[in-house]
Amino acid sequence: MRGQPFYLDERERLQRDLSDKHLMLLRNHGTLAVGASISEAFVRMYMLQRACSAQVRTLSMGRPLHEVSAAARASTEAMGANPTTLSSYGQLAWPALLRMLDRRMLGYDI
């Protein structure tokens, strides 16, 4: 891939590679999140970042890992796959995040 997806062929490759997924880790380019709204894409990215952080901290302990049950995994996957849950969470979280940004970074929206 050549930098940011300004070229149509790169956009098409990203779409093809994403398929029905909403998150992608790009080698040498960071992460990509898509959603029905900015808030939904942000919530997906936020959750991915938190999961990755937890995994790195857990692995750094150097202790044996305990697998979660198949039922717990399926339940968590179902919550993440439900667009209504993400949309609702995004609708709650996004305004609060914007208020926090207003307090911490005056003038960011100029």
C-alpha positions as CSV (number, residue, x, y, z in Angstrom):
1,M,0.0,0.0,0.0
2,R,1.3,3.5,-0.8
3,G,0.5,5.8,2.1
4,Q,-2.9,7.0,2.8
5,P,-5.8,5.7,0.6
6,F,-5.9,8.6,-1.8
7,Y,-5.8,6.2,-4.8
8,L,-9.0,4.4,-5.8
9,D,-7.3,1.0,-6.1
10,E,-6.1,1.3,-2.5
11,R,-9.6,2.1,-1.3
12,E,-10.9,-0.9,-3.2
13,R,-8.3,-3.2,-1.6
14,L,-9.1,-1.9,1.8
15,Q,-12.8,-2.5,1.2
16,R,-12.1,-6.0,-0.1
17,D,-9.8,-6.8,2.8
18,L,-12.2,-5.4,5.4
19,S,-15.0,-7.6,4.0
20,D,-17.8,-7.6,6.7
21,K,-15.4,-6.5,9.5
22,H,-15.2,-3.1,11.1
23,L,-11.6,-3.0,12.3
24,M,-8.3,-3.5,10.6
25,L,-4.7,-3.4,11.8
26,L,-2.6,-2.0,9.0
27,R,1.1,-3.0,8.8
28,N,3.1,0.2,9.1
29,H,0.0,2.4,8.9
30,G,-1.8,2.0,12.2
31,T,-5.5,1.1,12.6
32,L,-8.7,1.5,10.6
33,A,-12.2,1.6,12.0
34,V,-15.5,1.9,10.1
35,G,-19.0,2.4,11.4
36,A,-22.4,3.8,10.6
37,S,-21.3,7.0,12.3
38,I,-18.2,8.7,13.6
39,S,-19.2,7.8,17.2
40,E,-19.7,4.1,16.3
41,A,-16.3,3.9,14.6
42,F,-14.7,5.7,17.5
43,V,-16.3,3.3,20.0
44,R,-15.0,0.3,18.0
45,M,-11.5,1.8,17.9
46,Y,-11.6,2.6,21.6
47,M,-12.6,-0.9,22.5
48,L,-9.9,-2.4,20.3
49,Q,-7.3,-0.2,21.9
50,R,-8.4,-1.2,25.4
51,A,-8.4,-4.9,24.4
52,C,-4.9,-4.6,23.0
53,S,-3.7,-2.8,26.1
54,A,-5.1,-5.4,28.4
55,Q,-3.6,-8.2,26.3
56,V,-0.1,-6.6,26.4
57,R,-0.3,-6.0,30.1
58,T,-1.5,-9.6,30.7
59,L,1.2,-11.2,28.5
60,S,3.9,-9.1,30.2
61,M,3.2,-10.8,33.5
62,G,4.7,-14.0,32.1
63,R,2.1,-16.2,33.8
64,P,-0.1,-18.9,32.2
65,L,-3.3,-17.6,30.7
66,H,-6.7,-19.0,31.4
67,E,-9.1,-19.3,28.5
68,V,-12.6,-17.9,28.9
69,S,-15.4,-20.3,28.3
70,A,-17.0,-20.7,24.9
71,A,-20.3,-19.3,26.3
72,A,-18.6,-16.1,27.6
73,R,-16.7,-15.6,24.3
74,A,-19.9,-16.1,22.3
75,S,-21.8,-13.6,24.5
76,T,-19.1,-11.0,24.2
77,E,-18.9,-11.4,20.5
78,A,-22.7,-11.1,20.2
79,M,-22.6,-7.8,22.1
80,G,-19.8,-6.4,19.8
81,A,-21.6,-7.6,16.7
82,N,-24.9,-6.0,17.6
83,P,-25.1,-2.6,15.8
84,T,-27.8,-1.4,18.1
85,T,-25.5,-1.9,21.1
86,L,-22.6,0.0,19.5
87,S,-24.8,2.7,18.2
88,S,-26.4,3.3,21.6
89,Y,-23.1,3.3,23.3
90,G,-21.7,5.6,20.7
91,Q,-24.7,8.0,21.1
92,L,-24.0,8.1,24.9
93,A,-20.2,8.2,24.8
94,W,-19.7,10.6,21.9
95,P,-21.3,13.8,23.4
96,A,-19.4,13.1,26.7
97,L,-16.1,12.8,24.8
98,L,-16.7,16.0,22.9
99,R,-17.5,17.8,26.2
100,M,-14.2,16.4,27.6
101,L,-12.4,17.6,24.5
102,D,-13.9,21.0,24.9
103,R,-12.5,21.2,28.4
104,R,-9.1,19.9,27.6
105,M,-8.3,21.4,24.2
106,L,-10.0,24.7,23.7
107,G,-10.1,25.7,20.0
108,Y,-9.6,22.2,18.6
109,D,-12.7,22.6,16.4
110,I,-11.6,25.8,14.7
